[in-house]
Amino acid sequence: MIPFRSQPPTPRLREGYALLQQHDPDPAGLNRLLVACGDAPRSPDRWERVLARSAWHLVVLNPSGQLVGFVRATSDQALNANLWDLVADPADTYRNEVIGALVQAALARLRRELSGCSISLSAPPEAVTALTRAGFVVDPGGIRAMGLDLRGGREEGLG
């Protein structure tokens, strides 16, 4: 996906929801969210390393203070920025709004802090609408991503 320059207005979250920067979510809450989204949980030590190596992260809390959205960014601070773990709780009524707010807030921060970087991300299917609204193009020119499973040693197409 490649972002274009024109951007829609930033979506607002429902009253009571909060988008927070650098809020330190607990590993159990992050794992609950990952598992709800079909991903594998991570150990607390791994979460500590992941968050420490990220440039920043954003979280969305629902009105009861429960973690319902998350995204984090990494960068080489020169050419590349990457968004990781873009997830929103499938049980949350306003999941699409949570994803939209995370996408817009993440892109705004990347534009401010790392404006010269290209942006890459791996997105779940439910994020495609929000990413398209933000100006991304799905698989422009047939570009596909590849990944290597280091545990099994086999390559997998991600696109």
N, C-alpha and C positions, 0 to 999 in steps of 0.2 A: 504494500500500500504506500502511496506517495501523497503527502499533503499538498494542497494548493494554497495560495495566499489568501483568498477570500474565506472568511470564517463566519458561521452563523453566531448569533448572540449566545452567550453562555447560558446553558439551561439552569434553572433554579431547582433546588431541592424542596421538597414539601416541608411545611412548617414542622419543626421538631427534629428534622434530620440535620446532621452537622458534617461538613467536609473539613477535615483537620489535616494539617501538614505536620509531619514529624511526631505525631502522636504515636507512642510506642505500644502497639497492640501486643497482647500476650500470645505466646505460641499456640495455646489451646484454642483461642478465638480464631486465629489465622487458620489453624488446621480444621476447625469446624467449618469454616467458610470454604476452604479448598475441597474438603470431602463433599460438602453439599453441591459443589460445582463439578464433581466427578474427577477431581485431581487427588493425587496421593498426599497424605500428610507428611510433614517433615519433623525431624527431631528438634527440640528446643535449641540445641547447640547449632544445628544447621540454620535455623531461623536467625539466631544471633549473628552468625557469619554473614548470611544473606543481607540482613538489614545494615550491618556495619559496612559492607562493601557497596551498598547502594548509595547513589548520590542523594536521594531523598525518596520518601514514600508518602502516599496520601491514603487516608482512610475515610470511610463514611460510617457514621453511627446513626442508628434509628432513634426514634424518640425515647426508647427505653435504655439507650446507651449500648445496645448490642452492635457489634461489628457486622455491617451488611455489605461493605464494599472496600476494595483494596487495589492499589496499583503501586509499583515501584519503578524507579529509573536508575539506570547505570549509564556511564559515559566515559569515553577516553579523554574528555574535555577538549577535544580538538575537532574530530570529524564525525564521530558517531554517538548517537544516543539510542538507548534501547528501553522500551517499556516492557515490564515483566509482571506476571501474576495479576493481570487485569481480570478481576472477578467481582461478581455481585451475587448476593444470596438469592437463589431461585425461589425461595419461599417468600421473599419480600414482595409485597404488592407493587411497589414502585421500582422494581429491579431495573427497568429500562431507563428511568430517570437517574438512578444511581450510576449506572454505566455511563450515561451521557455526561453527567457532572464530572465523573472521574476523567473521562477522555478530554473534555474541554479544559479542566483545571490542569491536567498533566501537560497538554499541548501549550497552554498559556505559559506555564512555568518553563518549559523547554525553550519557547521563543524568547523569553526574558533572559534566561541564564545561559543557554547554549544555542544561540540563534544560527550559528554557522554549521551546526551538526545535521546530518541526515538522521531520520528517525526510523527505527525498525521496531516491530512488535509482533508477537504471536497473539492472536485474538480469538476468543471463543466465538462461535457463530452468533450468539446474542449481542455481541458488540459491533457487528458489521454495520448495522443501521446507524449507530452513533458515530462510528468512524467515517462512514460515507457522508453524513451530515457535516462532519468536521473537515471534509475536503479530501479524504483519502480515496484512492482508486484501488479496487481489489485486483491484484495480480496484473498490473499494467504490462502490456506486451507479453503476457505469458510468464512473467517472472515468478518463480517458485522457490521456496526455501527448502533447505535440506538440514537434517539433523543427524547426529551420530549418537547412538545409545552406547555410552562408554561401559556400561555394565555388561551388555550383551555383545558389543562390538559390531553391531549392524547398522547400516544407514537406513533412515526412514524419510520419505518425502513428507513435508509438512504442509504443502500447499495444495 
